[in-house]
């Protein structure tokens, strides 16, 4: 049976699927997979998934994952973001590159391999929601749902636009809300304790932050103070100064450990993380997924962008997919049809090449 995956992708592009508003594209995915013989298609919130039919509990689980939610279209679009036009080799439209192309390519690989009992792994195809916002009903809910059903993946291929090269690592993210306190006073009388000066002292300490351990792959933790707010008027010594710190974390320390290290670094400020869930992700270069991709000529690199890999704590994950990251979240987004075709072949070869 010939499967028209391009028309499927066009239908997805036509259908708005902003993060947390993806029920319509979840419907499309569920219907398409059922119509094309994927098997017992299941749904949890707007996460659509299916297991290979000959599931063997003695084999490890490889999850094939991509997302079907999108960001909102950039204001500089010159085309209709929901019109899936094909011009030459290019298929335009919001979500075509990030990450519709990866989703359909992984689905096609799953359909091609689902009945192959010679594979060393069980397959789960998971097209998930809320990736762009790391929402509560996307991967954060989906992995616990799988675990409740005895289906914790042993490894994951994450479909994101990487030019079909192997992204083996992503930095994590902490955003810290910081408050330095002082005592108000009259500026002319040299009274009070200037909270701004205290904040400046702590900002300098954060700027020079250098923990003992450094990640072999991701290098040092990167700390950047990006926002500051202080004072009410020119003649009042400020008693409060707030600032925001952007921290790009690594696998050398957990996010929680990093917060504690930074708290010990400052003297005057209270540091409160907005969240600690976006962890760094690193897969060993000797992992079978990386070795299989390398045997196909795929080069490894560190991804500058974040994906659902950040939520897959302790699960080796390789990010690889058709398209280019530079097209994501940009106006007039597109993917090349030839990139999708190449990705399907690559995914199939990669999975067949796995040596466990």
URGI-V948917 format. One record per helix or strand of 3 or more residues. SS is the DSSP state (H for helix, E for strand). FROM is the first residue (numbers start at 1). TO is the last residue. If there is no record, write none. Layout:
ss->SS from->FROM to->TO
ss->SS from->FROM to->TO
//
This chain:
ss->H from->5 to->14
ss->H from->23 to->35
ss->E from->42 to->44
ss->E from->47 to->51
ss->E from->60 to->67
ss->E from->90 to->92
ss->H from->96 to->113
ss->E from->121 to->128
ss->H from->131 to->133
ss->H from->139 to->148
ss->E from->155 to->158
ss->E from->166 to->170
ss->E from->172 to->181
ss->H from->187 to->189
ss->H from->195 to->207
ss->E from->222 to->230
ss->E from->240 to->249
ss->H from->255 to->265
ss->E from->269 to->273
ss->H from->288 to->295
ss->E from->300 to->303
ss->H from->308 to->311
ss->E from->316 to->319
ss->H from->325 to->327
ss->E from->334 to->336
ss->H from->337 to->353
//
